[in-house]
Amino acid sequence: MSDVAKAELRRYLQDGRDAIVWKLEGLSEYDLRRPLTPTGTNLLGLVKHLAGVEAEYFGVVFNRPFREELEWLSPNADPNEDMWARSEESRDATVGLYQRVWAHADATISLLPLDASGYVPWWREASNPVSLARILVHVTAETHRHAGHADIVRELADGSVGHRDGNDNMAAGDPAWWHEYCDHLESVARGYGGQTQPRATDSHQHR
């Protein structure tokens, strides 16, 4: 596979990285950490998780381990410890770690051909060995999935929306328009569900 294909794959991975880091801008340490879903999803935890993802998939899998020890990836770590930031793990420290990890990942991507063979210890044997191309697609998909989570969590935190810095990729509309839009969606939903009164959790009530 060509260098052009590798460059395109890496570009889409970088787009996801940049998007999720951008979602942290302008929030306090509290808002970055507070759980905003019933399963505890929080913005800084998503970044920490993705740092671990890249460290393992572009490190361990291709026998190029990331040089810093990530204790929260050890077998003795508490459940879900990679999904939230401890008090000593500041925004700057967590983002800095993520950026160092992706520099290491980019070095792996640059060094190896797309058909390079790796082994994922936590996958079943039938799924191994893997190519660098497959891992690039896998990690890019996971990064963009979590960037989508970050979109929703950031909107819940302070109402901010947007695809990337300088491009919100949203329909044009003021708060009144969005309120009317959500009222319309609720009306349509009630027509299918047989519900006659808005629920207390209507999304537009949180705007």
C-alpha angles and dihedrals in degrees: 000000000000132000086242091061091049092050092050092049092049091047092057090048090052091049089058093047092051093047096054094046090049090055088067095059118116098010128117122243087255095054091046091056106035117107112246101178131053088256094052102255110175133170102242091045090057090055092047090049093051091050088059092046093056094041090057103036097044094032117034095029093058097034092253101116120198106251098227118079113239102201093189090066094058121109088247095057119117116261112279092004089141091060100065137042122240120227092262092050101085126189091257093048093048095046090045090054091049091051092050090049093050090049087056090046091050089052089054091048092049095045100048132058117242090252093054111132124238139168127229107206094195093053125083117266092249089064094053143126102042134194126231087243091058093048091048090054092044095051093042090053091049092047093052092045090056091044086059089052088051090053091059096040092050091050089051091049100053110342095260116147136176146123096235141337107301095010119072092174089207132133113267110256142127123234091271091055092050091048091053090045092054091046088055093050090049090051092051091047093050089052089062098038099046090238115143101184128055114254120242089244096060106150094228091060089068096053 
